[in-house]
Amino acid sequence: MEDNKIALDVKDLRIRYKCLNMFSIRRSFFTFKKANEIVFEAVRGVSFSVKKGEILGIVGKNGSGKSTMLRALAGIFSADEGSIDLHGNSVSLLSIGVGFQRELTGRENIVLSGMLLGFSEEQVRAKMDEIIAFAELGEFIDMPVRTYSSGMHSKLAFSITAILESDIMLIDEVLSVGDSKFKKKSYNKMKELISDNNRTVVIVSHVSETLQELCTRVMWLHDGEIRMIGTPEQVLPLYEDFMS
Amino acid sequence: MMTRFINDMKKYFSYAKYSAKSDLKSEVASSYLNWLWWVLDPLLFMMVYTFIAVIVFRSKIEYFPVFVFIGLTLWNFFNKNVQGSVKMVRQNSSIVSKVYIPKYILILQKMLENGFKMLISFGLVGIMMVLYRVPVTWRIIYVLPILVVLVLLTFGLSCIVLHFGVFVDDLHNVMMVILRMLFYLSGIFYSIGDRLEEPFRSLLLYCNPMSMLIECTRNCMLYCTLPYRKMLAVWGLISFILCTIGIRLIYSYENSYVKVM
């Protein structure tokens, strides 16, 4: 690849959850001792960078900080320490069930989600037909989202983020969306999106085969720290060994 | 902070507008009678308060139903927004945990919705004023600055309440009591000016922004007098400061909201 521009820079990232019980006025009247604050550090000093066009897979057992890190990359969390530099790229988090307003129709939710991802109403409307066609919801597209089955819900969510393209895509276990037909289709769409040399992708998944096939690099997170980072051939066998 | 606020407003205002519009639309679509409730709700409450005030307490206020209606219109806007913002972040957790959005945009969206309903309510006030043959002068123009102060005040307080609502579990109950008390102290179905003696009269009229705003609106719409312009300016300034505090609070803490939920 000719341009080696870095799309994403993470330096010594630390994210903490304060397991503070929610303050309650009623409780504070009846208890006199101060609630002891438990701080849990989900991501502990992770540094890496992703080049433009690269596809980074993240593996790790449950609770190893994968999703937390994706959310931080998407700008939902701020880093407690360290920094995340997106170099001005637009970023979207593709995860099961993007925030939908339950009472609104699918069509309206497409516009709203698109606008939340930083697109203008016209831009979303221009892509509307494509999204609807891809989501295969039929007449449900004009029904309130609360009437959707969970499969339809995730199909719509996937279609919105897949078709409204951003520079950096963060994917959280989304390859298992819908029935087997849609799964195949979304998998192909994913591959098509990923094969675009301008797009940078970060995928979190538990399925080694997917990562093996899609990723150019794999990072293994363990208890919030990088255990290993390298090509899929290097990392995945060791990870499999560790998990079994 | 100011530039960030302006940039974010430019970026997300269209979202708030679209979201408010589709919310209103879905409210109408889910039942044909729903939009009727936007009208019926204040109308019925007006009848209740008119009954109590005129029959039970023998109030002798001129144009009493319109008088109550104006009070309710302003109060409902304020009350719904402030009360709604307590649980705003939790109710929108599906959005908040998936994508970054300045959290006051959620308030703005609700304010646009409630503002639309307030305008309908004001339309009814207009109709009632015609029916009661209320004389109107140019002083009715003062309604505009009053509404500006009301919007600023509501936005500022809502931002602050939204912030604390995330961290304080039972703020909902507390706010309910406070707002109910404020409701009775705002002179919605009685006239503070006529009913109370000094020092309570000035205290309630000038230190409670809602009663001040309601009284001003009535003065310039119904009784062709001038509103308390100095107090209006003072409360406009205070509201502006509240907005700044609220926005600053949200900007510095909004990233930790998701972690608490």
Interface residues (C-beta under 8 A of the other chain):
Chain A: Y17 K18 L20 M22 F23 S24 I25 R26 R27 R71 A74 G75 I76 F77 S78 S92 L93 S95 G97 V98 G99 F100 Q101 E103 L104 T105 E108 V111 L112 M115 L116 L117 G118 S120 E121 P144
Chain B: K11 Y12 S14 Y15 Y18 S19 S22 D23 K25 S26 E27 S30 N92 S94 I95 V96 S97 K98 V99 Y100 I101 F167 V168 D169 D170 L171 V174 N255 S256 V258 K259 V260
